Amino acid sequence: MRILLIIPIVFLTMAFADAPRFNGPNYINDGGVQIDVGYYAAPYIYDWDGDLRKDMIVGQFSYGYIRFYPNVGSDENPEFNGYQFLYASGSMITVPSG
């Protein structure tokens, strides 16, 4: 008898759970122009340069380069104005590309 009482409770809990909702794409601008690194972009938000503002790092699928966009705005209203490719030991950092 206890099993019959538990199953309906679990079922009702799952039935009324909210499904995730995704809104349309949000385009990010760099100096007023939409950022376009080709297809399969992989952005990551992180304070890369240690200035307490979250920057954006984006991998490019086409060539495997990694772009660094410093945030010149705030975390609440990020602004990007230019990018640079990331280097390590004098060589451009790349990831495997298609």
Sequence and secondary structure as in RCSB ss.txt:
>XXXX:A:sequence
MRILLIIPIVFLTMAFADAPRFNGPNYINDGGVQIDVGYYAAPYIYDWDGDLRKDMIVGQFSYGYIRFYPNVGSD
ENPEFNGYQFLYASGSMITVPSG
>XXXX:A:secstr
 HHHHHHHHHHHHHHTS      S    EETTEE    SS EEEEE  SSSSS EEEEE TTT BEEEE B S S
SS  B   EE EETTEE B    
